[in-house]
Each structure stands twice: as C-alpha cells, then as structure tokens.
C-alpha cells in the first residue's frame, strides 16, 4: 500500500505542477502569483492527508475484522502506524478541510481554480481505483478459499467512502465542463476493468464447463474475475450510463467513444478472432508440434470470449454515436479509424507472408513456430484485416466520389493520411536500422550467407508492409492534391468572437475557416445570433491574421489585432502641400 501511495503522491505532484503551469500560461495577466503557489501546496497537502488517513483507517479496520498479519511484519509497528495515521493525520485533515471550505465560502473563485479541480478529480479516481482493484482479491478469497479477505474488505469499504465524499464534492462544486475529465476518466476506468473481468469470467466459466483447468485454483480465478466485473460494472454505470453519456459531444467525449470504445472493442475482437482462427488452422492444416487438443486450445475459451465482448463493446459505442443525417466529422472519424485498424492487420499479414517465404528458402532452425504455422498466421491476418479495411475504405471512397469538395478537405482525412505516413515511416526506419545492424555484423565477421537473410526476415517483412501502405496511400495523397484537397481553407489564424454564444459555435466556425476560435459572450447588450456562412466568407478576407469579431447591433465588426503586443496601428504619413516659392530670376510666383 505504501508503494502505491508513493506512486500516487508523485503523480499528484506532477499533475499539480502541470496544472499550475498551464493555468499560468493561459492567464491573461501576471504569471504565477502567491495565491497560485499557496493553492498548489494546499491541495497537494490535502490530497496527501486524505491518502494517509485512508490508509490508516483501512489498516485499523482490517485488524478489527481479523486480518492476518504476515510473518515478516511487526504487528505492533503495524498498529502504531495505523493509529498515527488516523489520530495525527485525521485532525490535520479536518483542520485543512475546514480552512479550504472556509476559503471557498469567502471567495467563490477558489472553486474555479484548476488545482482544486485537479484535486477533486484525482482524489476521486484514485479512491475508485484502489477500491475497485481490491474487490477482485475479495472475490478470489471468497470462491477460492471459502474465506473472507479482511484486508480486502477493509480497503473496499474505506476507499469507497473516500470516493463517495469526493464524488459528492465533484457533483456539488464542479459544473459540467469542469467535471467532464472526472466523469470520462472514471468511465474509462470502469470500462477497462469491466471488460477485462468479463472476458476472464466468460473464458473461465467455459473452461470449467468443459472440464479444462488452465490455472491451479480455477474457482479462485473465477471469483477474481467476477470481482473485476462487479467493480468495473458499478463504476461504468455510475460514471458513464448515468452521467457521462449525456455530456456534450466534444473532442474529449469523442476521444473516449471512438478510439477506446469503437477502436478498442474492434481491436480486441480482431486479436481474439485472429488467434482463435489461427489455432483452428494449425490444428487441421499446420504443424501441431505434438500437442494434445487440450494443450493446443488452452486459450481458446478466453479468445472466444474476447471476440464476443469486443464485438459488443464496438457495437454499443457505435450505437451511442448514432446515425446523424449527412456525413458528419464523427462519422468520418469512425470510418477512417476502423479502416485503419483493418489496414494495420492486413499490413502485418503482408509482412508475415514475406517472413514465411524467407524461412522456407533459407537454412535455419525454427524456433517457436514452423514455416507452415507462420504462413497460416499471415493468412489469418489477411483474412481478418482485409475485409474490415475494404468495407470501410469503400465507404470512404464512395463519399469522396459523391462529395469531393467536403470529403477531400476534411481534417479527418488529412490526419488519417498523415498518421499512416508517420507510422509507416517510423516502422520503416526502425526496421531498416535493425536489418542494417544484422547485415553489417555478418559483413564485419565475414559470414554473409543465407542465415543473414533469415536473421533479417522480421525487419524485411516490416519494410515490405510499410512500403505497401505508403505506396497505396501515397497514390491517394497525390490524387487528393491533384483535386486540390491539400489547399487549406483560407482564413484567419485565430478568431475571437464577442457576442452571442452557442454550444457548437467555435467548432462549426473552425470547420469552416480552419481557424482557432474562441467565443466570448457579451454581457453589456443582447447580440443577434451569428450568421456563420456570411461570417466565414468575411473572415476569408483575412488569411493568416489574428482577428476579433465584435457583434454590433444587427451586424459585426472585424478588427485585426496583434497578439504579440509589439505592433499597433500607425496612421499613414500625410504629405504636406507644396508651397509656391517666388522665382527670384523673373520675379513671378511659380
């Protein structure tokens, strides 16, 4: 527990420093002041005291419930530490909590502090994590030994109480936007724990039904998995199903639903399905290497469970996204993400084909998998990955053919192509260096042979897979550029709107102009809603500039500004009128 506390406390310090620096950087005014430093130490100390008191309470409660003390631990020292944590840390925590509550009552701005938000969020999530990870231990002891894990029960009860207090604080003192990270991170914690526990529960149950024992204490492992399902399920329901699902669909919300929900579920299903299919192919076609059916399919139950659970997770989050009319950016992200996952599996399959070919043509000893089994792994990856990529990439191609003006310039498509080129480039560079090291070692030793080629097979396979991805998408990129897709929408570099506000106003204007947009509401007078189409056309006259747009009556004024504070408007010099001078030679005025 002390190692966990040290890790969490160090993490809290890092998070606090980051919040402090970011808050100072975003502050419109002086940098870090004495109040910010005071808040930093106040909330770090408050967090540390909460952790210390919770540890002490859990230890004392465990002793009261009859927890066994390990032989290498001095029970007197354990008792003394728990008493010190509670009876010294408790009053200090009470005094500091009272002072914090008093400061919030006297100055409501204290609740808007980023450090307070970080404290509530981190304390709630740490308490939830500790309680949730202790519940599987209770389940293991209950089903495996038929006994009560007093330490685990004490940890669950204590840290659940800590979580409940900070959940109440978050709901009472943090509004929707400031509580969003807490709700989404808690949802992620619940989802990951629940999914992992559900996969192990289904796999373990299937093993028990079939009479297979992958572990020495299958009932204990099943109880541990059920504890993870219960803990993760409760967290997911409380954080996601009753709260986070109703949050505005902003980038952070979409980052949970799309990469984690859709992408994570699909990846889990593809990995489980690939391993299960490969096992079947090896059993009927490949080299079993003398293993029995029980040994060969020892992980088949968990792999089948991963397929089922992964597909359910993918389907659920795809349903949560909904089917909006038209081609929205979240729908694009979904299709490009799934296409990319399928492409990754297919690219690995292509590289593995080359690996198996080199193994078949060069001398060497097969370690791990035979040539036939390697080839079957390649076939499995291609069978699983290519259909997924083709289905979703065909949707993308149809959308590009129907609406090239919007599809080819979409940020999602540009990011997709850039990410693919970047990942393929990194993989190619690493593989090329690895191959060069192997080849040069044999060159220096004077032992270049077929063994050199065989030793380089994985690097060469990676190079071929990366080259295939880059070649195809390079052609796509050139087609987009020929169609004008790489020409960015001209607009200002940054825009500050001063007037009416709207939940999606900044995102819609960003999509229309590719500008960084902030929205400030006017408090001195009512402002008419923005005409986004007309505003975007007007802002096109200020490419690369920083502008402030002020709603004024029924219209608006666009004011170019300099964010550096070093330039300002300078009136053009007015030429003085010429003064007629007398011509001294003729006496006439010219």
N, C-alpha and C positions, 0 to 999 in steps of 0.2 A: 504493500500500500504506500510505503514511503517513497519507493521508486516512482510510482505513478504520480504521487503528489509533487515530487521534484520536477518530473517532466511537465506536468500541467502548469506548475508555477512558472517554470521557464517559458513555456508557451504563452502564458498570460503576460509576462513581461514583454515578450516580443510583440504580441498583439497590441499591448498598450502603447508601446513606443511607436508602432506603425500608425495607430490611430492618432496619436499626438502629432506626429509629423505631417500626416495627411490633413488633419484639421487645421494645422498652422499654415500649410501651403494653400489651402482653399480659403483661408480667412481673408476678407477684404479689409485689411488694416494691418496693424503691427503683427509681428510674428508671435512666437511662443512667449506668453507672459507668465507672471507669477501665479495667476489663477489656474492656468493650464497645468503648470508643474504641480501645484497643490492637488488638483484633481487626480493627476496621474498617481501620485503616492497614496492618496486617499483610497482610490478604488483598487489599487494593487494590494494595499494592506487589508482592505475589506474582503477582497477575494481570498487572500491567504488565510485570514482568520476564519472565514466560512469553511475552507477546506480543513484546517486544523481541528476546529470544533467538531466537524462532521466525522473526521477520522476517530477522534477521541470517543464520541458518542457510540460509533459503530463498535469500537473495541470493548467498551464497557457493557454495551447491550449484548454483545456476543458472549462475554463472560457470564452475564446473568442467565442467558439461555443455555449455558452449559457447554460452550465451545471448548474443544480440546486445544491445549497449548502445546506446540511442537517441543520435542525434547531439547532442541538447541536454543530455545527461547526461555529466558528467565521470567517466570510468571509474575514475580514481584515487580520487576522492571516494567513488564507489560502493563500491569495495573497502575503503577506510578505514572507512566507516560499517559495513559488514558485519563487519569484524574487530573494531571497537569493540563492536558489539552482542553478539558472541559471546564475546570474550575478557575483556570487562569485565562485561557483563550475566550471562554464564554463571556465573562464580564467585559473584557476588552471589545469583543464583537458587539455586545449590547450598547456600549458607550459610543462606538464608532457608527453603528447603525442609527442610533438616536441623533447623533450630530449630522449625519447625512440626510436623514429625514427632515431635520430642522432647517438645514440649508436649502432643501428643495421647497419647503414651505415658504421660506423668506424670499427665495429667488427662483421663480419657476423656470428660468433659463437653465438652471442646473440640470433639469431633466433632458434638455436638448443637447447636452454635452456628448460628444462621440465616445468619450471614455466611460460615461455611465451606461450608454447603450452597449458598449463592448463588455462591460462588467456583467450586466444582466444576461446578455446573450451567452457569454462564455460560462458563467456560473450555472445557468440552467442546462446547457448542453453537457457540461462535464458531469453534473449530477445525474442527468438522464443516462449518460454513457456508463457511468460506474454502476448504477442500479441495474441497467439492462444487461451488462456483462456478468453481474453476479447471479442473476436469475438462472442461467443455464447450469451453473455449479449446483444450485439448489436442486434442479431437476435431475442432474446426474446422481447426486447422493440419494434422492428420493426413490428413483427407479432402479438404480444400480445396486445400492446397498440397503434399501429399505430404511434409510435413516434420515434424520433431519440435520442439515448442514447449518448449525447455529451461526457460524461466522457469516455464511452467505445470506441467511435470513436477516441478520442484523444489518449487513451492508445494504440489502434491498430496502428495508424499512427506513433506515437513516437517510440514505441518499434520495429516496423517493420523496421524503419530507422536504429535503433541501430543494429538489426540483419543483415541488408544488409551490413553495414560497416564491421562488423566482419566476415560475410561470405566472403566478398571480401578479407579481410586480410588473412583468412584461405586459400583461394584458391591461393593467391599470395605468401605467405610466408611459408606455410607448404607443404611438399611433401606428397606423397601418404601414406606412413607408419605413419607419424606424424599426418596426418589429418584423419586417419581411425577412431579413437574413436569419433571424432566430427560427422563424417558422419553417423556412425552406431547409435549413441545415438539420433541424430536428426531423423533418420529413425524410431527408436523405438517410439519416442515421436509422430511422425506423424501417425504411425500405430495404436497406442493405442487410440489416440484421434479420428482418423477417424473411427475405428471400433466401438468404443463406441457410437459415434454420429450416425453412420449408423444403428446400432441396434435400437437405440431410435427413429430414423426417420422412419424406416420401421414399427416398432411397433406402434408408434403414428399415422402414416398415416392409418394403418389398423384399429386402434380404431376409427378414425374419419369416415372412410368409413362404419364401422359397427354401427356407432352412439353411441359408448361407450366413456365415459369420465372418465378416471382414475384420471385426475387432474382437478383443478378448472379452469385453463386457458390453454386448450389444444393447441390453436394456438400459445401461447407464448412458451410452451414447445416444440412444433414442430419447431418454429423459433430458439430456443436454440440448438436443435439437428442439424438442418441444418447448423448453425454456426459452430458447432463442426465438422461436416462432411467437410465443406469448409476449415476450418483451418487445420484439420488433413490431408485432401487430398492434400492441397498445400504443406505442409511440407513433406509428404511422397513422392510426385512426385519430389520435388526439392532435397531431400536428398537421397532417395533410387532409384527411377526409372531413374534418370539422372546421378547418381554418384555412390552410394554405391554398386549397383548391379554388377558393373564392377570391384570391388575390388578383390584382390586375395583371394581365399577361404581358409583363415587361421582360426585358432580357434575362434578368436573374431567374424569373419563374420559368421562362422557356429553356434556360440552361439546365434546369432540373428535369423538366419533362422530356426534352429532346435528346441530349447526349446521354443522360443517365437512364431515363425511363425507356425511351424508344431504342436508343443505341445500345444501352447496357443489356436490356432484355433480348434484343436480337442477337447480340454477340454471344450471350450465354446460350441461347438456343442453337446457334450455328456451331459453337465449340462442342457442346454436348452431342448434337446430331452428328458432327463430323467424327468424333471419337467413337460413337456407337456404330456408325456405318462402317468405319474402318475396321473395327473389331469383327463385325459380321463378315466383311470381305476377306479378312485374313483367315478367319475360321474356315470359310468354304473354298477360297481360292489361293490364299497365300501360304506362308510358312508358319505353322503353329508353334514351332520350336519345342515340341514335346510337351506342351502344357495341356492340362485337362480342361474340360469345359468350365469347371468351377473356377480354376485359376485364370483362364482366358477372359471370362466375362465377370471378373470380380468387381469391376466398377460400372457394369452396365446399368445397374439399378439407379445409381446416382446420375449417370449420364442421361438416362431416360427422364428422370425427374427434372434435370436441368433443362431439357428440351421443353417439357410441359410448362414448367414455371416461367422459363424465359419467354415463351410464346404468349403466356397470359399477361406477363408484365408488358411486353411490347404491345399487345392488343389493347390493354387498358389505357396506356398512355397515348396511344394513337387515337382512341375514342375520346379521351379528355381533350385532345387538341380540337376535335370536332371537324366538320366539313363545311367550312365557310364558302360562300359563293365567290367565284373568281379565284385567281391564283395569288394567294397572299404569301408574304415572306415566310411565315412559319411553315406553310405547306412546302415551299421551296426547300427550306432547311431540312424538313423531314425527308423529302425525296432524295436530295443530294447526300444526306447523311447515310441513309440506308444503301444507296448506290455505292457510296464509298466503302462501307463495310463489306458488301459483296465483292467489290473490286479488290480489296485487300486480301480476302480469302483466295480469290482467283489468281492474283499475282503470286502469292506464296505457292499455290499449286503449280504455276508455270515454272517457278524456280525449282521446285521439288522434282519436276519431271527431268530437268537437266541433271540434278543431283543423282537421281536413279540411273540415268544414262551413263554418267561418268563412272558410277560404281560398277556398272555392268561391263564397261570397256577397259577398266584399269585394274591392275592387281592390288590385292589388299585383303585384310581380314574384316569381315562385317562385325561391327560392334553395336549392339543394341538391336537394330533392325536389319533384315536381309534386303537384298536388292528388290525382290518382289514386294515385300512389305512397304518399302519406300515408294515404289511405284504406285501401290494401292493407296498410300497416303496422298500422293499427288492427285490421283483420280478422285478421291473423296473430296479434297478441297475444291477441285474444279466442278464436280457435280453439285456441291453445296453453294459455292460462291458465284459461279457464272449465272445461274438462273436469277438469283437475287439481284445481281448487278444489271442484268439485261432487262428485267421487268421495270425497275425504277429508272434506269437510264433511258429506256424507251419513252417513258412518260416525260422525262425532261426534254428529250429530242422533239417530241410532238408539241410540247409547249413552246419550244424555241421556234418551231416551224410556224405555229399559229400566231404567236405574238413576239416576233424577234425584237421589236423596239423595247419591250419591257423585260423580256427574259434574258437577253444577251447582256444587258447592262445592270442586271440585278446584283446587289452586293453579295448575295449568297453564291451565285455562280462564280464571281471573281474570286471570292475567298476559297471556294472549293478547288478551283484550278491552281491557285497559288499554294494552298496547303498540300495538294498532291505533288506538285513540283518540288516543294520544300522537303517533304518526307522522302520522296524518291531520291532526291539529291543527297540527303543525309545518308540514307541507306547505301547508295552507290559509293559515296566517299568512304564510309566505314568498310564496306566490303572490298573496295579497291585497295585500301591500305592493308587489310588483312591478307589479301591474295599476294600483294607485293612482298610482305614480310615472309610469307611461306616460300615464295619463289626465290627471293634473294638469299634466304637461308640455304636452300639447296644449291644455288649458284655458287655461293661462297664455299660451301662444303664440297662442290664438285660432284653432286649426286642428283642432278636433274634427271628425272625419269617419269614413268607413268605414275609413280607414287606421289610425285609433286602435284600432278594434276588431280589425283584423288584427294589429296590433303586440301586442295583449294576448292573442292566441289561446292561447299556451302557458300563461300564468297562469290563464286561464279554464278551459282543459282540466284543469289540475291541481286547481282548485277543484271542478270537477264530479266528477272521480274521487274526491277526498277526501270530498266530500259524499255520494256513493253509498255508500262504505264506512262512513262514520259513520252514515248513516241506517239501513242494514240492521242493523249490529251494535248500534246504539242500541236498536232493537226487540228484539234478542236479549238485551241487558242488562236491559231493562225486564221481559221475560218471566222472566229469572232472578231478578230482585228480587221479582217477584210470587210466585214459587215459594219465596222465602226463601233464595235462593242467596247473597245478599250478606251474610247474617248469619254472621259468623265463628264458628268453633267456639270456645266459651269455654274458657279455660284460663289457666294462669299465663303471665306474660311470659317468665320464664326458669325452667328446671328444671336442677338438678344432681343426678344420680343417683349415690349412693355405694353400691356393692355389686357385683353380678355385671356382667360386661361382655359385649358382643356386637357383631359387625361392623356390624349394621344397626340396633342398638337406638336410637340417637339419631334416626335418620331416621324410623323407624316411630313413635316417640312424637311427633315433630314433626308428622307427618301426622295423628295422632290428636288432638292438642291445639293445633296451630298455635303451639307454644311454642318458644323457643330452648333446646336441650337439650345438656347436656354430661354425659358419663359418666366417673365416677371409679371405678376398681377398689379394692375393699377388700383390704388386704394383711395385716390382723391376724386375719381369720377368714374361713371359707368363707361365701359368700352364695348363697341359692337364686335360681334364675332369676326374672326379673321377670314378673309377670302383667300384660301390657300393657293388656288390656281393663279389668281392675279398677283398675289404676293410673290410666288415662286418666279413668275415671269419678270416681275420688277427686280427681284434680287439677282436675276441673271445678268443684269447690267453692272454688277459689282463683283466680277470674278476675282477670287483670291483676297478680297478685302475683309476687314472686320467691321460690322455694322450694328447699329442699334436701331430698331424699328419701333417707333412710338405711335400708338393709336391716338389719333387726334380727331375728335368728332366722329364723322362718318368715314374718315379716311385714315391715312397714316403717313408719317414722315420717315424716310430712311436717312440715317445720319452715319456717315463713315467715321470711324474712330481709330485711334492708335493705342493699342493695348500696352505698348512699352512705356508710355508716358514721356517719350522723348521728342515727339513731334506734335505740332498743332497747326491750325490754320494760319497761313500767312497771306495777308492781302497782297495782291499783285501791285507792283510799283506803278504809279501813275506818272506818265511822262509830263513834265512841265511844258506849258505852251511856249512856243518860240517868241522871243521878244525882238521886235524890229529895231535894228540899230541904224543910226544915221550913217550915210555914206560920206565919209569925210572928203572924198575926192570930188563929188558932184554937188554935195550939199542937199541931196534928196534922201528921203527916207526909203530904205528898201523893205 
